[in-house]
Each structure stands twice: as structure tokens, then as C-alpha cells.
Amino acid sequence: MIATDLTQAEQAHVRTALKFLHVRCGTWATLAKVLRFGESTISEVAVGRKAAGPVLAFRVARLAKVSVDDVLSGRFPEPGTCPACGHRSEP
């Protein structure tokens, strides 16, 4: 795995956000196009084969219209939201 400026926890939060956005966009190809990354890069980051970096975190935050801190800290998607289907359980 390539070194990155993000901690393991921050990378995990970026992966969760990617999976959530994948559901909202419909395909990895669509999400990759919007984020301006290659489809294989996005899908490999999402499953943990590649490291998530700061540029990806910023682009994910911009697409989601949330702060980068929300993505890196795990506040996006909101806690209780299923990253696989997007369903949010009520508190």
C-alpha cells in the first residue's frame, strides 16, 4: 500500500463516503467521472486495495457538499446510514 497523509481511520471514513456516493451515483464509472479519477482507482480505494489520499477526500467533500473534516471524521454520511444502500435508521 502506498504511503498517504491520511490516517487509517481517515482512509476508512473516505471509503465509507465513497461507498455511499456510489449508491447515490449508481455506478463506479459515474462517480469516477464526477470525481475526476479513474474508475479502477475509485473502486480499488473503496475496497481498500489502494490508499485514499487528501485530493480524493477533498473531491468527495466537494461532491457531497460537506466539509473535508466531516468526511475525514466520519460525520459524512451521517452515523447510522448504511454505506451500501443509503438507508438511515432513525435515532
Protein Blocks (a to p, Z undefined) as FASTA:
>chain_A
ZZdfbdfklmmmmmmmmmmmmmmnopaklmmmmnopafklmmmmmnopaccdfklmmmmm
mmnopafklmmnopaccehiafknopacdZZ
